[in-house]
């Protein structure tokens, strides 16, 4: 693209409904395309008081805390984007009207809590209970714990791929994946040390090594090794132990994805390759209006002093 020296940024983002959230070292921002075609932009301080607590900086410990923090913020921004973009403007059903009358001002909080509970339950069922149960049936013909764990891990990955392939066909999700592509291309343009213009950004790849999709795939691979030391004698105990070991898996995976985003060498390229391939399912090429949203979200997150964005 240019002879300018490339940079590595810690800025990351998340695609929303008709928008993008970006998180920088000092400032975070959310840009949403409103129904009247204007852009709504909100900014806030990334860390309260501007101070990053020790547990969000310490290697192998920071992964779990940052992951939970990202999930909370991402869900909050997703709900706000749905409201601002007019996604939830359709006429409510009779059940929804009765629920609104019953719960009043607490409706949003109750629905959000239920959504988190159901989402977590579905994730545990699909990616823990189902693979473990299916693998357990094959236990008599599979050699040792490691063999069982590898088969279980492969089943997880297969279920994950089928899930992504299914949701990627939904029209509303396709739009979100286009914004995901715009987010990646904009970050890549910034790392290429180019001015953030629509024209410059168009030419960059929609695939990025430091992506949530790649992170989830790394989590599944790391869990194969960690799970190999967990008992297969009792399915319930195995699932409970795996839940307890999640912070270990997430902590290791977080350090791997950070290294893949920071360094460019044969090892990191090998590690990043499966995740980059998987992004063919979770990113689509954006249009210019979506790139404009990505630029609007990105610009407030860029610190004035480049040293503040060092890894």
C-alpha positions as CSV (number, residue, x, y, z in Angstrom):
1,X,0.0,0.0,0.0
2,X,2.8,2.4,0.9
3,X,6.4,2.6,2.0
4,X,5.4,4.0,5.4
5,X,6.4,1.9,8.3
6,X,3.7,-0.4,9.6
7,X,2.5,-0.1,13.2
8,X,0.8,-2.5,15.6
9,X,-2.2,-1.3,17.5
10,X,-4.0,-2.6,20.5
11,X,-7.3,-1.0,19.3
12,X,-9.9,-3.7,18.7
13,X,-13.6,-3.6,17.9
14,X,-16.9,-5.4,17.6
15,X,-19.5,-5.3,14.8
16,X,-23.0,-4.2,16.0
17,X,-26.4,-3.8,14.4
18,X,-25.8,-1.1,11.8
19,X,-22.7,0.0,13.6
20,X,-19.3,-0.7,15.2
21,X,-17.8,-0.4,18.6
22,X,-14.0,0.3,18.9
23,X,-12.0,0.1,22.1
24,X,-8.7,2.0,22.3
25,X,-6.1,2.2,25.1
26,X,-7.6,5.4,26.5
27,X,-10.9,6.1,24.7
28,X,-13.6,3.8,23.3
29,X,-16.3,4.7,20.8
30,X,-19.5,3.4,19.3
31,X,-20.8,4.6,15.9
32,X,-24.3,3.7,14.7
33,X,-26.0,4.4,11.4
34,X,-29.4,6.0,12.3
35,X,-32.6,5.4,10.3
36,X,-32.3,9.0,8.9
37,X,-28.8,8.0,7.6
38,X,-26.9,10.2,10.1
39,X,-24.1,8.8,12.3
40,X,-24.6,8.6,16.0
41,X,-21.2,8.6,17.9
42,X,-20.7,8.0,21.5
43,X,-17.3,8.0,23.3
44,X,-16.2,7.0,26.8
45,X,-13.1,6.4,28.8
46,X,-11.9,2.8,28.3
47,X,-10.7,2.4,31.9
48,X,-12.4,4.2,34.7
49,X,-10.0,6.8,36.1
50,X,-7.7,6.0,33.3
51,X,-6.0,3.3,35.3
52,X,-5.7,-0.3,34.2
53,X,-6.0,-2.6,37.2
54,X,-3.2,-5.1,37.8
55,X,-5.4,-8.1,37.0
56,X,-6.1,-6.8,33.5
57,X,-2.4,-6.4,32.8
58,X,-0.9,-9.6,34.3
59,X,-0.2,-12.3,31.6
60,X,-2.4,-15.4,31.9
61,X,-4.5,-13.7,34.5
62,X,-5.7,-10.8,32.4
63,X,-7.3,-13.0,29.7
64,X,-10.4,-14.1,31.7
65,X,-11.0,-10.6,33.1
66,X,-10.7,-8.9,29.8
67,X,-12.8,-11.5,28.1
68,X,-15.7,-11.1,30.6
69,X,-15.3,-7.3,30.4
70,X,-15.5,-7.5,26.6
71,X,-18.6,-9.7,26.6
72,X,-20.4,-7.3,29.0
73,X,-19.5,-4.2,27.0
74,X,-20.2,-5.9,23.7
75,X,-23.7,-7.0,24.8
76,X,-24.5,-3.5,26.1
77,X,-23.4,-1.9,22.9
78,X,-25.3,-4.5,20.8
79,X,-28.6,-3.7,22.6
80,X,-28.0,0.0,22.2
81,X,-27.3,-0.4,18.5
82,X,-30.5,-2.3,18.0
83,X,-32.4,0.5,19.6
84,X,-30.7,3.3,17.8
85,X,-30.7,1.7,14.4
86,X,-34.5,1.1,14.6
87,X,-34.0,-2.7,14.5
88,X,-36.6,-3.2,17.3
89,X,-39.2,-0.8,15.9
90,X,-41.6,-3.4,14.6
91,X,-45.0,-3.8,16.3
92,X,-44.7,-5.8,19.5
93,X,-46.7,-9.0,19.9
94,X,-49.5,-9.5,22.4
95,X,-47.2,-11.4,24.6
96,X,-44.6,-8.6,24.5
97,X,-47.2,-6.0,25.3
98,X,-48.4,-8.0,28.3
99,X,-44.9,-8.6,29.5
100,X,-44.2,-4.8,29.2
101,X,-47.3,-4.1,31.3
102,X,-46.3,-6.6,33.9
103,X,-42.6,-5.6,34.3
104,X,-42.8,-1.9,33.4
105,X,-39.4,-0.2,33.6
106,X,-37.7,-3.4,34.5
107,X,-38.6,-5.0,31.2
108,X,-35.2,-4.3,29.5
109,X,-33.2,-5.5,32.5
110,X,-35.2,-8.7,32.9
111,X,-35.1,-9.5,29.1
112,X,-31.3,-8.9,29.1
113,X,-30.7,-11.2,32.1
114,X,-32.8,-13.9,30.5
115,X,-31.0,-13.5,27.2
116,X,-27.6,-13.9,29.0
117,X,-28.8,-17.0,30.9
118,X,-30.3,-18.7,27.8
119,X,-27.3,-17.8,25.7
120,X,-24.9,-19.2,28.3
121,X,-27.0,-22.3,28.7
122,X,-27.1,-22.9,24.9
123,X,-23.3,-22.4,24.6
124,X,-22.7,-24.9,27.4
125,X,-25.1,-27.4,25.9
126,X,-23.7,-27.1,22.3
127,X,-20.0,-26.9,23.1
128,X,-19.6,-28.8,26.3
129,X,-22.5,-31.3,27.0
130,X,-23.2,-32.4,23.4
131,X,-19.5,-33.1,22.4
132,X,-18.7,-34.8,25.7
133,X,-21.8,-37.0,25.5
134,X,-21.1,-38.0,21.9
135,X,-17.5,-38.7,22.6
136,X,-18.4,-40.7,25.7
137,X,-20.3,-43.1,23.4
138,X,-17.1,-43.7,21.5
139,X,-15.0,-44.3,24.6
140,X,-14.7,-48.1,24.2
141,X,-13.0,-47.7,20.8
142,X,-10.8,-44.7,21.4
143,X,-7.4,-44.9,23.0
144,X,-6.8,-43.0,26.3
145,X,-7.8,-39.6,27.5
146,X,-5.9,-37.7,24.9
147,X,-7.6,-39.5,22.1
148,X,-11.0,-38.9,23.6
149,X,-10.2,-35.2,24.1
150,X,-9.0,-34.8,20.5
151,X,-12.3,-36.3,19.2
152,X,-14.3,-34.1,21.6
153,X,-12.4,-31.0,20.4
154,X,-13.0,-31.9,16.8
155,X,-16.7,-32.3,17.4
156,X,-16.7,-28.9,19.1
157,X,-15.0,-27.3,16.1
158,X,-17.5,-29.0,13.7
159,X,-20.5,-27.8,15.7
160,X,-19.0,-24.3,15.8
161,X,-18.4,-24.3,12.0
162,X,-22.0,-25.6,11.3
163,X,-23.4,-22.9,13.7
164,X,-21.4,-20.1,11.9
165,X,-22.4,-21.4,8.4
166,X,-26.0,-21.4,9.5
167,X,-26.2,-17.9,11.0
168,X,-24.2,-16.4,8.2
169,X,-27.1,-17.1,5.9
170,X,-29.5,-14.9,7.9
171,X,-29.8,-11.5,6.2
172,X,-29.5,-9.4,9.4
173,X,-26.4,-11.4,10.4
174,X,-24.9,-10.9,6.9
175,X,-25.1,-7.1,7.6
176,X,-23.4,-7.5,10.9
177,X,-20.6,-9.5,9.2
178,X,-20.2,-6.7,6.7
179,X,-19.6,-4.3,9.5
180,X,-17.2,-6.9,11.0
181,X,-15.3,-6.7,7.7
182,X,-15.3,-2.9,7.8
183,X,-13.9,-3.0,11.3
184,X,-11.0,-5.3,10.3
185,X,-10.1,-3.3,7.1
186,X,-10.1,0.0,9.0
187,X,-7.8,-1.4,11.7
188,X,-5.5,-2.9,9.0
189,X,-5.4,0.5,7.2
190,X,-4.4,2.2,10.5
191,X,-1.7,-0.4,11.1
192,X,-0.5,0.2,7.5
193,X,0.1,3.8,8.6
194,X,-2.3,5.1,6.0
195,X,-4.9,7.9,6.3
196,X,-8.3,6.5,7.3
197,X,-10.2,7.3,4.1
198,X,-12.8,5.1,2.5
199,X,-10.6,4.8,-0.6
200,X,-7.5,3.7,1.3
201,X,-9.5,1.2,3.5
202,X,-11.2,-0.5,0.6
203,X,-7.9,-2.1,-0.5
204,X,-7.1,-3.8,2.8
205,X,-8.0,-7.3,3.7
206,X,-11.1,-8.1,5.8
207,X,-9.2,-10.8,7.6
208,X,-7.2,-9.9,10.8
209,X,-5.2,-12.2,13.1
210,X,-6.4,-10.4,16.2
211,X,-10.1,-11.3,15.9
212,X,-12.7,-12.7,18.2
213,X,-13.5,-15.5,15.8
214,X,-9.8,-16.6,15.7
215,X,-9.8,-16.3,19.5
216,X,-12.7,-18.7,19.9
217,X,-11.0,-21.2,17.6
218,X,-7.8,-21.0,19.6
219,X,-9.9,-21.5,22.8
220,X,-11.2,-24.8,21.4
221,X,-7.7,-26.0,20.4
222,X,-6.2,-25.1,23.8
223,X,-9.2,-26.8,25.5
224,X,-8.3,-30.1,23.8
225,X,-4.9,-30.2,25.7
226,X,-6.3,-28.9,29.0
227,X,-9.3,-31.3,28.8
228,X,-7.0,-34.3,28.3
229,X,-6.2,-34.2,32.1
230,X,-9.9,-34.1,33.1
231,X,-11.6,-37.3,34.1
232,X,-13.9,-39.2,31.7
233,X,-15.4,-41.4,34.4
234,X,-18.4,-39.2,35.0
235,X,-19.9,-36.8,32.4
236,X,-21.3,-34.3,34.9
237,X,-18.1,-34.1,36.9
238,X,-16.1,-33.7,33.6
239,X,-18.4,-30.8,32.5
240,X,-18.1,-29.1,36.0
241,X,-14.3,-29.5,36.0
242,X,-14.1,-28.1,32.5
243,X,-16.1,-25.1,33.6
244,X,-13.7,-24.5,36.5
245,X,-10.8,-24.8,34.1
246,X,-12.2,-22.2,31.6
247,X,-10.1,-19.3,33.1
248,X,-7.0,-21.4,32.4
249,X,-8.0,-22.1,28.8
250,X,-9.1,-18.4,28.2
251,X,-5.9,-17.1,29.8
252,X,-3.6,-19.2,27.6
253,X,-5.7,-18.5,24.5
254,X,-5.6,-14.7,25.2
255,X,-1.8,-14.7,25.3
256,X,-1.7,-16.6,22.0
257,X,-4.0,-14.2,20.2
258,X,-2.1,-11.2,21.5
259,X,1.2,-12.7,20.3
260,X,-0.4,-13.4,16.9
261,X,-1.5,-9.8,16.6
262,X,1.8,-8.4,17.8
263,X,4.3,-10.4,15.8
264,X,4.6,-11.5,12.2
265,X,6.8,-14.5,11.8
266,X,6.3,-18.1,10.5
267,X,5.1,-19.4,13.8
268,X,2.4,-16.7,14.3
269,X,1.3,-17.1,10.7
270,X,0.8,-20.8,11.2
271,X,-1.2,-20.1,14.4
272,X,-3.3,-17.4,12.7
273,X,-4.0,-19.3,9.5
274,X,-7.0,-21.4,10.7
275,X,-8.6,-18.3,12.3
276,X,-8.1,-16.2,9.2
277,X,-9.7,-19.0,7.1
278,X,-12.6,-19.1,9.6
279,X,-13.2,-15.3,9.1
280,X,-14.4,-16.2,5.6
281,X,-17.6,-17.1,7.4
282,X,-17.8,-14.3,9.9
283,X,-16.7,-11.3,7.7
284,X,-18.1,-10.0,4.5
285,X,-16.9,-7.2,2.2
286,X,-18.4,-3.9,3.4
287,X,-19.8,-1.1,1.3
288,X,-18.5,2.5,1.6
289,X,-21.2,3.6,4.1
290,X,-20.2,0.8,6.5
291,X,-16.5,1.8,6.1
292,X,-17.6,5.3,7.1
293,X,-19.0,4.0,10.3
294,X,-15.8,2.1,11.1
295,X,-13.8,5.3,10.5
296,X,-16.1,7.3,12.8
297,X,-15.7,4.7,15.5
298,X,-11.9,4.3,15.1
299,X,-10.8,8.0,15.0
300,X,-11.7,8.9,18.7
301,X,-9.8,5.7,19.9
302,X,-6.4,6.7,18.3
303,X,-4.3,8.2,21.1
304,X,-2.4,11.5,20.4
305,X,0.8,10.0,21.6
306,X,1.6,6.7,19.6
307,X,3.6,5.5,22.6
308,X,0.4,5.1,24.5
309,X,-0.7,2.4,22.0
310,X,2.4,0.2,22.3
311,X,1.9,-3.5,23.1
